[in-house]
């Protein structure tokens, strides 16, 4: 699907410059400017084109990468701004020279944006406005508008960018931004006219400057499937695709557009015929072979393309076939790469295959938590003092604020970057291993590497006191609470001379750090190496030995733990498997169960079927895959939590060494459940 650029200027067309193009290497750019002073417009457009031309030429380089693009854009914007300033000085004017517009560049899912003048921008995804920005230039110390420093982020398939030649916050409320996004998403034939009507109902048309709509922004034209000899002919295609050109070139185009269009069409037909003939001549060339479970197969690019098309049609929710197919196709592409065969084609197909894999399995790739257009936003960045106090972050909890346990200290009830929590240093010799909310929901229960228990509050670090004949086990794996008075420890049975997997302690009245009676819950079944515990009325744990999800139900007569394995249905279990370090997140009021895999840096959402929140289903449900976040290795997630209070509209919080980030998980879940 080709990137589509629509725009309309509300001032004289002679005062407007609009260029857009998608290169063969996948780079797309869109530049739009309106100059409010008609007497200066031709000069300023020529200056802009002259200074930005080297950038546009460089963007066509087939070996370009995003780092190179960022450097080119930064330099080019500096050159344009400098040239504008020199022009303004020479013009010897007292009034401000107002230029509005934007430069947008996208490449391989990355986007760079720079605004100029009083322009604004919206990024829309699936009928929602996910990001907006304005450039009011309220402090006009200069005599002419300048481009801002570019911002960058990730863009998704189907995202749409709306650029406005005015500050949208002056006439539109935030809730109206979502109405605009929905209007764009519905893709009505009169979409631009409807947008215009919405704007002109609030201000005069002359104040709008322009509107520019860029659709399918992450989609690019890619000729990588055409063989190299055909590419040589393709290089003779014009590099224009320009919506608006200043000066004489524009006049030539407008007067002869029909003839030029026919000429380009004829050239394209010739190229297509040449490609077919050339491909036929090469059919007899020796192709590599690979041994698969089906025997020896001849591997060709055309066959792999067909396999990718078939892969898209497979259902990801009912079997492992889709995952197995992905692995088989990827193995063939890796084989071709190892043989040095058709490397450009292989790279392009691997990119397409991964996109279709993510799309088919409802996977959202997170490469940068600070991405302005991404799923996450920074909500609690750590200060230098907080980082020093924590040591290494271990555990993240939320209860009307963030509770963060670290190896050396904790943060108690932080709200956001403006309302900080209380940093508490443990001041103990040993390092903490894990923490959880205490029974009062105002502090933490933590245990250290010597199996000592502590209660951490904003004002104290209190070692637990033990009642008569009460002792703590060795080799504690996890700690949790349930009800008003009960603290639970998951332990390693082999290290404690018995079969207790979980021990329940009741606190002594009025003292949240004093243990009274203790009861052991025994387990003698299969599976083992249980290191995490979640309590939702029953116990859930991940087995590091057989990589399965277990549920334990206490027999009230014997205190033995009856176990069952909860089946995980759907999702890819062929190419991607869980590690031995998986945290389960759920609550009694949540229909969802979340698996945070610290080993593979993923967060996966499952829905219970039948609903575990319905009475009678608490111990009979299984889990159906919904979606997954996969985090880049450069973004190591230390812990994750979904608060009980957000069960109906889940909010996901993750913690890294730099702070806490937030994602509206409920919106993502709704999107994928509606898709199914």
C-alpha positions in Angstrom: 0.0 0.0 0.0 1.6 3.2 -1.1 2.0 6.2 1.1 -0.7 8.7 0.2 -0.3 12.5 0.7 -3.3 14.8 0.5 -3.0 18.5 1.1 -4.9 21.7 0.8 -3.7 25.3 1.1 -6.0 28.0 2.3 -3.9 30.8 1.0 -2.7 31.6 -2.6 -1.1 28.6 -4.2 1.8 30.7 -5.2 2.6 31.1 -1.5 2.7 27.3 -1.0 5.4 24.7 -1.5 4.5 21.1 -1.1 6.8 18.2 -2.0 6.5 14.5 -1.3 8.2 11.3 -2.6 8.9 7.7 -1.8 12.3 6.4 -3.0 13.0 2.9 -4.0 15.0 2.3 -0.8 11.8 2.9 1.2 12.5 6.5 2.4 9.5 8.8 2.3 9.6 12.5 2.7 7.0 15.3 2.8 7.8 19.0 2.9 5.0 21.6 3.1 5.4 25.4 3.6 3.1 28.4 3.4 4.6 31.9 3.3 2.2 34.5 4.5 3.8 37.4 2.6 3.1 37.0 -1.1 5.8 39.4 -2.1 8.5 37.2 -0.5 7.1 33.7 -1.2 9.0 32.9 -4.5 12.3 34.0 -3.0 11.8 32.0 0.2 10.6 28.9 -1.7 13.6 29.0 -3.9 15.9 29.4 -0.8 14.2 26.4 0.9 14.5 24.2 -2.2 18.1 25.2 -2.8 19.2 24.4 0.8 17.2 21.2 1.2 18.0 19.7 -2.2 21.2 18.0 -1.0 19.1 16.2 1.7 16.5 15.0 -0.8 19.2 13.7 -3.1 21.0 11.9 -0.3 17.7 10.2 0.9 17.7 8.1 -2.3 21.0 6.3 -1.4 20.2 2.6 -1.4 22.7 2.1 1.5 21.2 4.7 3.8 20.3 4.0 7.4 18.3 5.8 10.0 21.4 7.2 11.8 22.6 8.7 8.5 19.2 10.2 7.9 19.1 11.8 11.3 22.5 13.5 10.7 21.5 14.7 7.2 18.2 16.1 8.5 19.9 18.0 11.4 22.4 19.5 9.1 19.9 20.4 6.4 17.5 22.1 8.9 20.4 24.2 10.2 21.3 25.2 6.6 17.7 26.3 5.8 17.3 28.2 9.1 20.6 30.0 8.5 19.6 30.9 4.9 16.2 32.2 6.1 18.0 34.4 8.7 20.4 35.8 6.1 17.4 36.6 3.8 15.5 38.3 6.7 18.5 40.5 7.5 18.9 41.5 3.9 15.2 42.3 3.6 15.5 45.0 6.2 11.9 44.6 7.5 10.5 45.4 10.9 7.6 43.0 10.8 7.9 39.3 11.4 8.2 37.0 8.3 5.8 34.2 9.1 6.3 30.7 7.5 4.3 27.7 8.6 4.9 24.1 7.6 6.6 20.8 8.4 9.2 18.3 7.2 8.3 14.6 7.7 10.6 11.7 6.9 9.9 8.1 7.5 12.1 5.0 6.9 11.6 1.4 8.1 9.1 2.3 10.8 11.0 5.3 12.0 9.7 8.9 11.7 11.4 12.3 11.9 9.4 15.5 12.2 10.3 19.2 12.3 7.7 22.0 12.4 8.1 25.6 11.4 6.0 28.6 12.4 2.7 28.1 14.3 2.1 24.7 12.8 0.9 21.6 14.7 0.8 17.8 14.1 -1.4 14.8 15.0 -0.4 11.2 14.7 -3.5 8.9 14.5 -3.7 5.2 15.0 -6.8 3.0 14.7 -9.2 5.9 15.2 -7.3 7.4 18.2 -5.0 10.5 18.4 -1.9 8.9 20.0 0.3 12.0 19.9 0.1 15.7 19.1 2.5 18.6 19.1 2.4 22.3 18.4 5.0 24.9 17.6 3.6 28.2 18.7 6.8 30.2 18.4 5.4 32.5 21.0 8.8 34.1 21.7 9.6 35.5 18.3 13.1 36.9 19.0 14.0 36.2 15.4 12.6 38.2 12.4 11.7 35.0 10.5 10.3 31.5 11.3 12.8 28.7 11.8 12.4 24.9 11.7 12.5 23.3 15.1 14.9 20.6 16.0 13.5 17.3 14.7 11.8 14.8 17.0 11.9 11.1 16.2 9.9 8.0 17.1 8.4 4.8 15.7 5.5 4.6 13.4 3.1 1.7 12.8 1.5 0.3 9.7 -1.6 2.3 8.9 -0.7 5.3 11.0 -1.8 8.7 9.6 -0.2 12.1 10.2 -2.3 15.2 10.0 -0.2 18.5 9.7 -2.0 21.8 10.3 -0.8 25.2 9.4 -1.9 26.6 12.7 -1.9 25.8 16.4 -4.7 23.3 16.8 -4.9 23.9 20.6 -6.4 27.3 19.9 -9.6 26.0 18.3 -9.8 22.3 19.2 -10.2 20.5 22.5 -8.4 17.2 23.3 -11.6 15.1 22.9 -12.1 16.6 19.4 -8.7 15.3 18.4 -10.0 11.7 18.8 -13.0 12.7 16.6 -10.6 13.8 13.9 -8.7 10.6 14.3 -11.9 8.5 13.9 -12.9 10.6 10.9 -9.6 9.8 9.3 -9.8 6.1 10.3 -13.3 5.8 8.7 -11.7 7.0 5.5 -14.8 8.7 4.2 -14.7 10.0 0.6 -15.4 13.5 1.9 -12.8 13.3 4.7 -10.8 16.4 3.8 -14.0 18.4 3.3 -15.3 17.3 6.6 -12.0 18.2 8.3 -12.1 21.6 6.7 -15.7 22.1 7.8 -14.8 21.3 11.4 -12.0 23.8 11.3 -13.8 26.7 9.5 -16.7 26.3 12.0 -14.3 27.6 14.6 -12.1 30.1 12.8 -11.8 32.0 9.6 -10.4 30.1 6.6 -7.5 32.5 6.2 -6.2 31.5 9.7 -5.9 27.8 8.7 -2.9 28.1 6.4 -3.0 24.5 5.2 -3.9 20.9 5.9 -1.8 18.0 4.9 -2.7 14.3 5.4 -0.1 11.6 5.1 -1.7 8.1 5.1 0.0 4.6 5.3 3.1 6.4 6.5 5.1 3.3 7.3 4.3 1.6 4.0 6.9 2.1 1.4 7.4 1.2 -2.3 10.0 -1.5 -2.5 11.5 -2.9 -5.7 13.8 -5.3 -3.9 11.9 -8.3 -5.5 13.0 -7.2 -9.0 16.3 -8.7 -10.1 19.4 -6.5 -10.4 19.4 -6.2 -14.2 15.8 -4.9 -14.1 16.8 -2.4 -11.4 19.4 -0.9 -13.7 16.5 0.1 -16.1 14.4 1.3 -13.1 17.2 3.8 -12.3 16.1 5.8 -15.4 12.7 6.5 -13.8 12.2 10.2 -12.8 12.8 11.0 -9.1 10.0 13.5 -9.0 6.5 12.6 -7.8 6.3 16.2 -6.6 3.0 17.7 -5.6 3.9 21.3 -6.0 7.0 22.8 -7.7 7.9 26.5 -7.8 9.0 28.5 -10.8 9.1 27.5 -14.4 9.2 23.7 -13.7 5.7 24.0 -12.3 4.4 25.7 -15.4 6.0 23.0 -17.7 4.5 20.3 -15.6 1.0 21.7 -15.5 1.0 22.4 -19.3 2.3 19.0 -20.3 1.1 16.8 -17.5 -1.0 14.5 -19.8 1.9 13.9 -22.2 4.4 13.3 -19.4 2.0 10.9 -17.6 1.6 8.9 -20.8 5.4 8.8 -21.2 6.0 7.5 -17.7 3.2 4.9 -18.2 4.8 3.7 -21.4 8.2 3.5 -19.8 6.7 1.5 -16.9 5.0 -1.0 -19.3 8.4 -1.4 -21.1 10.1 -2.1 -17.8 7.4 -4.6 -16.8 7.7 -6.5 -20.1 11.5 -6.5 -19.7 11.3 -7.8 -16.2 9.0 -10.7 -17.3 11.3 -11.6 -20.2 14.4 -11.3 -18.1 12.9 -13.4 -15.4 11.9 -16.1 -17.9 15.4 -16.2 -19.3 16.8 -16.7 -15.8 14.3 -19.6 -14.9 16.9 -22.1 -15.9 19.5 -20.8 -13.6 20.8 -23.1 -10.8 18.9 -22.5 -7.6 20.1 -23.6 -4.2 18.5 -26.6 -2.4 17.8 -27.2 1.2 16.8 -30.3 3.1 13.6 -29.9 5.1 11.2 -32.4 6.8 9.5 -32.7 3.4 12.8 -33.7 1.7 15.1 -31.8 -0.6 13.5 -28.5 -1.8 14.7 -26.0 -4.4 14.7 -22.5 -2.9 13.6 -19.6 -5.0 12.6 -16.0 -4.1 9.3 -16.4 -5.9 8.4 -19.5 -3.9 9.3 -17.8 -0.7 7.0 -14.9 -1.6 4.2 -17.3 -2.2 4.9 -19.0 1.2 4.8 -15.6 2.9 1.4 -14.9 1.3 0.1 -18.3 2.5 1.6 -17.7 6.0 -0.6 -14.5 6.3 -3.8 -16.5 5.8 -3.1 -19.0 8.6 -5.1 -18.7 11.9 -2.8 -17.9 14.8 -5.4 -18.7 17.5 -6.2 -22.4 16.9 -2.9 -24.2 16.3 0.9 -24.1 16.1 0.8 -24.2 12.3 1.4 -20.5 11.8 4.4 -20.5 14.1 5.9 -23.5 12.5 5.4 -22.0 9.0 7.2 -18.8 10.1 10.1 -20.8 11.4 10.3 -22.8 8.1 10.3 -19.7 5.9 12.8 -17.9 8.2 15.1 -20.9 8.0 15.1 -20.8 4.2 15.9 -17.1 4.2 18.7 -17.6 6.7 20.0 -20.4 4.5 20.0 -18.1 1.5 21.8 -15.5 3.5 24.5 -18.0 4.6 24.9 -18.9 0.9 25.3 -15.3 -0.1 22.3 -15.6 -2.4 20.1 -12.6 -3.4 21.1 -10.7 -0.3 19.0 -7.6 -1.1 15.9 -9.7 -1.7 16.5 -11.8 1.4 16.8 -8.8 3.6 13.6 -7.3 2.2 11.7 -10.5 2.6 12.9 -11.0 6.2 11.6 -7.6 7.1 8.3 -8.3 5.4 8.1 -11.7 7.1 8.7 -10.3 10.5 6.1 -7.6 10.0 3.6 -10.2 9.0 4.6 -12.4 11.9 4.1 -9.6 14.4 0.8 -8.7 12.7 -0.4 -12.3 12.7 0.4 -12.9 16.3 -0.7 -9.6 17.7 2.8 -8.6 18.7 3.9 -5.0 19.4 7.6 -4.5 19.2 9.0 -2.0 21.7 12.4 -0.7 20.6 12.4 2.5 22.7 10.4 3.3 25.8 10.9 7.0 25.2 9.4 6.9 21.7 7.0 9.8 21.5 4.6 7.8 19.3 5.0 4.5 21.1 2.9 2.4 23.5 4.7 3.6 26.6 5.4 6.9 28.3 7.7 7.8 31.1 5.7 8.5 34.2 8.3 8.3 37.1 11.9 8.9 36.0 14.5 8.1 38.7 16.5 11.0 40.1 20.2 10.6 40.7 19.5 10.3 44.5 16.8 7.7 43.9 19.0 5.6 41.7 21.7 5.7 44.4 19.3 4.7 47.1 17.7 1.8 45.2 20.9 0.1 44.2 19.4 -2.2 41.5 15.6 -2.1 41.2 14.0 -5.5 41.9 10.2 -5.2 42.4 7.5 -2.8 41.2 4.1 -2.5 42.9 1.3 0.1 42.5 -1.3 1.1 45.1 -2.3 4.7 44.7 1.3 5.3 43.9 4.5 3.4 43.1 6.3 1.2 45.6 9.7 0.1 44.2 12.0 -2.3 46.1 15.7 -2.4 45.2 18.8 -4.2 46.5 19.9 -1.4 48.7 16.8 0.7 49.3 13.2 1.4 48.3 10.9 4.2 47.1 7.7 4.5 49.0 4.6 5.9 47.2 5.9 7.9 44.3 3.2 9.5 42.2 4.9 11.1 39.2 8.0 13.1 38.2 6.5 16.1 40.1 5.3 14.3 43.2 8.2 12.1 44.3 8.1 9.2 46.7 10.1 8.7 49.9 13.5 7.2 49.3 14.4 4.7 52.1 17.8 3.2 52.6 17.8 -0.3 54.2 21.1 0.2 56.0 21.6 -3.5 56.3 24.5 -5.7 55.4 22.7 -8.1 53.1 21.0 -7.3 49.7 17.3 -7.7 49.3 16.1 -10.4 46.8 12.4 -9.6 46.3 9.6 -7.3 47.6 5.8 -7.1 47.6 3.2 -4.8 49.0 2.6 -5.3 52.8 -0.8 -6.0 54.3 -1.5 -2.3 55.1 -0.8 -1.3 51.4 1.4 1.5 52.7 4.8 -0.3 52.6 6.7 -3.3 51.5 7.5 -6.8 52.7 11.0 -7.8 51.5 13.4 -10.7 52.1 17.2 -10.6 51.7 19.7 -13.1 50.5 20.0 -14.6 54.0 16.2 -15.3 54.2 15.5 -12.5 56.7 12.2 -10.6 56.4 11.7 -6.9 56.7 8.8 -4.4 56.6 9.8 -1.2 54.8 7.7 2.0 55.3 8.4 5.7 54.6 9.7 6.0 58.2 11.3 2.7 59.1 13.0 -0.5 58.1 11.7 -3.1 60.6 13.0 -6.7 60.9 10.2 -9.2 61.5 9.7 -10.5 65.0 8.7 -14.1 65.4 6.2 -15.6 67.8 6.9 -18.5 70.1 8.1 -21.7 68.2 8.0 -19.8 64.9 11.0 -19.9 62.6 11.7 -18.7 59.1 12.5 -21.2 56.3 15.6 -21.2 54.3 15.7 -20.7 50.5 12.7 -18.3 50.3 11.6 -17.9 46.7 8.7 -15.4 46.9 6.5 -13.4 49.3 2.9 -12.4 49.0 -0.2 -11.5 51.0 -3.9 -12.3 50.8 -6.8 -11.2 53.0 -6.3 -9.0 56.1 -3.8 -11.0 58.2 -2.0 -13.6 56.0 1.5 -13.5 54.7 2.7 -16.3 52.4 6.2 -17.5 51.6 7.0 -19.8 48.7 10.0 -21.9 49.6 12.2 -24.6 48.1 11.0 -27.9 49.7 14.3 -29.7 49.2 16.1 -27.0 51.2 13.7 -27.2 54.2 13.7 -31.0 54.8 10.1 -31.5 53.9 7.4 -31.1 51.3 6.1 -27.6 52.2 6.0 -25.5 49.0 4.1 -22.6 50.6 3.9 -21.5 54.3 1.2 -19.2 55.6 1.9 -17.0 58.5 -0.7 -15.0 60.4 0.4 -11.6 61.8 0.0 -10.9 65.5 -2.8 -8.4 66.1 -1.9 -4.8 65.3 1.6 -5.6 64.2 2.3 -5.8 60.5 5.9 -7.0 61.1 5.2 -9.8 63.7 4.5 -13.4 62.7 2.3 -15.6 64.8 1.0 -19.0 63.8 2.4 -20.9 60.8 0.8 -23.5 58.5 2.6 -25.5 55.8 1.0 -26.3 52.5 2.5 -29.5 51.1 3.1 -30.5 47.5 4.3 -33.8 46.3 3.4 -33.7 42.6 5.3 -33.3 39.4 6.9 -30.2 38.1 9.3 -28.2 40.2 11.7 -25.3 40.6 8.8 -22.9 41.5 10.3 -19.5 42.1 7.3 -17.1 41.6 3.9 -17.0 43.3 0.7 -15.1 42.5 -2.4 -15.3 44.7 -5.9 -14.7 43.4 -7.8 -16.9 45.8 -5.7 -19.8 44.7 -1.9 -20.0 44.0 -0.3 -19.8 40.6 3.4 -20.4 39.8 5.6 -21.0 36.8 7.7 -24.2 36.8 11.2 -23.5 35.7 11.8 -27.2 35.1 9.0 -28.0 32.6 8.1 -24.4 31.5 4.4 -24.7 32.4 1.9 -22.7 34.4 0.6 -24.4 37.5 -2.4 -23.6 39.7 -2.5 -24.9 43.3 -5.6 -25.2 45.3 -5.4 -25.9 49.1 -7.3 -28.9 50.5 -9.0 -27.4 53.6 -8.9 -30.8 55.4 -5.3 -31.8 54.8 -3.6 -28.5 53.8 -2.2 -30.4 50.8 -1.9 -28.5 47.5 -3.9 -30.0 44.6 -2.3 -29.0 41.3 -3.4 -28.6 37.7 -1.6 -27.3 34.7 -3.3 -24.3 33.1 -3.2 -24.7 29.3 -2.0 -21.8 27.2 -3.8 -21.7 23.9 -2.9 -19.7 20.8 0.1 -17.5 20.2 3.4 -18.8 18.8 4.9 -21.6 20.9 7.0 -23.0 18.0 9.4 -20.2 17.2 9.2 -18.5 20.6 9.2 -20.3 24.0 9.0 -19.1 27.5 12.2 -19.0 29.7 12.4 -20.4 33.2 12.0 -16.9 34.7 8.3 -16.0 34.3 6.2 -13.8 36.6 2.5 -14.3 36.7 0.3 -11.2 37.2 -3.4 -11.4 37.9 -6.0 -10.8 40.6 -9.3 -12.3 41.8 -11.1 -9.5 40.0 -9.3 -9.8 36.7 -10.4 -12.0 33.8 -6.9 -11.7 32.3 -3.6 -13.4 33.3 -0.4 -11.8 32.3 3.0 -13.5 31.9 6.0 -11.3 32.2 9.0 -13.3 30.9 12.2 -11.7 32.3 14.3 -14.1 30.3 12.9 -13.2 26.9 11.9 -9.6 27.8 8.3 -10.1 26.8 4.9 -9.4 28.3 2.0 -11.6 27.2 -1.7 -11.2 27.7 -4.1 -14.1 28.1 -7.9 -14.1 28.6 -9.4 -16.8 30.8 -11.9 -19.2 29.1 -14.3 -19.7 30.7 -14.0 -16.5 32.7 -12.2 -17.1 35.9 -14.1 -14.2 37.5 -17.3 -16.2 37.2 -18.2 -18.3 40.3 -17.4 -21.9 39.7 -14.8 -21.3 37.0 -11.9 -20.4 39.4 -10.2 -23.8 39.0 -11.3 -25.0 35.6 -10.4 -22.2 33.2 -7.6 -22.3 30.6 -6.0 -19.3 28.9 -6.4 -17.9 25.4 -3.7 -15.8 23.9 -4.6 -12.2 23.1 -1.4 -10.2 22.4 2.2 -9.6 23.4 4.7 -6.8 23.9 8.3 -7.8 22.9 10.9 -5.5 24.2 14.2 -5.0 22.5 17.3 -6.3 24.3 18.4 -2.7 24.6 15.3 -2.0 26.8 15.7 -4.5 29.7 12.5 -4.6 31.8 13.2 -5.4 35.4 9.7 -5.9 36.6 6.1 -5.3 35.6 2.8 -4.9 37.3 -0.9 -4.4 36.5 -2.7 -2.9 39.5 -5.8 -4.7 40.9 -7.6 -1.3 40.7 -7.3 -1.3 36.9 -8.7 -4.8 36.4 -11.6 -3.5 34.1 -9.3 -1.2 32.1 -5.8 -2.5 32.6 -2.8 -0.2 33.0 0.6 -1.7 32.6 3.6 -0.3 34.5 7.2 -1.5 33.9 10.4 -0.5 35.6 13.8 -0.2 34.2 17.1 1.1 35.6 15.9 4.6 34.5 12.4 4.7 36.0 8.8 3.6 35.6 6.9 3.7 32.3 3.2 3.4 31.7 1.1 1.8 28.9 -2.7 1.8 28.4 -2.9 -1.9 28.2 -6.7 -1.9 28.1 -6.7 0.0 24.8 -4.3 -2.5 23.2 -6.3 -5.5 24.5 -9.5 -4.0 23.1 -7.9 -3.5 19.7 -6.8 -7.1 19.4 -10.0 -8.6 20.9 -12.0 -6.6 18.4 -9.7 -7.9 15.6 -10.5 -11.5 16.5 
